[in-house]
Amino acid sequence: MKEPLHLFKIGGAVLEDDKELEETLGFFSNLPGRKLLIHGGGRRASRMSRQLGIEPRMHEGRRITDTDTLEVVVMVYAGLENKKVVSMLQALGCNAIGLSGPDGNVILADKRPVKDIDYGYVGDVKAVNTRSLAALLEAGMTPVLCAITHDGKGQLLNTNADTIAAELAIALAGQYQANLYYCFEKPGVMTDIDNMDSVIRYLDPELYAAYREQGVIAEGMIPKLDNAFRALKAGAASVQVGDRRALALGEATQLVWTTEFPE
Amino acid sequence: MKEPLHLFKIGGAVLEDDKELEETLGFFSNLPGRKLLIHGGGRRASRMSRQLGIEPRMHEGRRITDTDTLEVVVMVYAGLENKKVVSMLQALGCNAIGLSGPDGNVILADKRPVKDIDYGYVGDVKAVNTRSLAALLEAGMTPVLCAITHDGKGQLLNTNADTIAAELAIALAGQYQANLYYCFEKPGVMTDIDNMDSVIRYLDPELYAAYREQGVIAEGMIPKLDNAFRALKAGAASVQVGDRRALALGEATQLVWTTEFPE
């Protein structure tokens, strides 16, 4: 029987709201046993970018990362946001340790090849160093990962935080019972973005495909759900998507493989 | 017999010069056995501060750290500079792991009380968590520490990197044979700043006091040397001050307790 591990990804809106962040970290720090947190920080990075006179450029929701933009995301993700989260968790009695990809070589990535579009210093995850992560987890520490990776040759790279969460769950599923949580500002995956009661309780690949085709699921949710299903398929024990309250109450969207729902 | 540990502090000028930084990290990564690195980043922080419209304010060489300035130093030290150094060390085959005070709770500090001057969010080191650091060292990792600490209640603090280096050497001297190196842009402590041949080979407290009184040692060296002597007095096995070349050749200034020099 593998030990459970909670992998908790928090999104940009949660990071932006101090009270919500505190509540969310409070919930996270009370999860029993081994856990790790993954965070983004894109909104703050865009603001910092503008403050420094660099207009953020996005393509299909992904940041085009030139040299100056890479410095901004490294500063904001690995500096500002990561240390804020770590110091708040320490105050909650959780022995957090902030990491980016080069730290302990935890996430190695390849610079994305230029095809139709040059994303610049964007990295696709190549390898997760489960040995380093397990060493920290088994020493009683709680890794807090930001979305910065490296290529092993001294180059830092910008990687999507949802993708990192999925890759970590997949890599660590060999050793742990990996439970993945995507914690964001909505109570779950919704069929009607304006109706809080429209949360899809259980989502299987068939239903997901149908909803996608019908355009029922918001465009912005697609990459997150693709990552989430990929993690579930590759060995994650459970994947849930929702806000802190829904996750705490077990009312968030749960990804499943069958259409035979447990209730 | 305690295992040796090399504690290597690199200063701002080394961080500013890419070639010098690469050479210095190459030298550091070749030091045998357990090691850790401490870095500053004040020059870059001052530039970033100005870019964001915040004029840096210093008092006796120490940065006055208001809320906005704290964000800048956290971004630059824990983000930009720390991840740059860590990714470069990884490329050199050294399994570096970047840390600030809250990470693994390695350095706890108290906000400096306001006396004649309010330094703002500046922290005086209260405790070094040798257990966390030893766990990383014994797992084959090389901690890379920046000069950000925390108060354990969620507040990040700005602390002088020379002081952190001394405090780490003192705390870890109980468990390791702690060899402390202050690597900066000069070949050593000099009696004449314009004469490269004026390096003081051995410096003991008596000679230091005499040189201070005569105004022979540059003003800016005093806090560094005070820290260095404090570390030596409190158990560091050796303390050397100089540039990479002088340190490599054993020609840097060595702090000693007696006036009976070994040559």
Interface residues (C-beta under 8 A of the other chain):
Chain A: M48 Q51 L52 E71 V74 M75 V76 Y77 A78 G79 L80 N82 K83 K84 V86 S87 M88 Q90 A91 N95 A96 I97 G98 L99 S100 P102 D103 G104 N105 S132 A135 A139 M141 I148 H150 G152 K153 G154 Q155 L156
Chain B: M48 Q51 L52 E71 V74 M75 V76 Y77 A78 G79 L80 N82 K83 K84 V86 S87 M88 Q90 A91 N95 A96 I97 G98 L99 S100 P102 D103 G104 N105 S132 A135 A139 M141 I148 H150 G152 K153 G154 Q155 L156
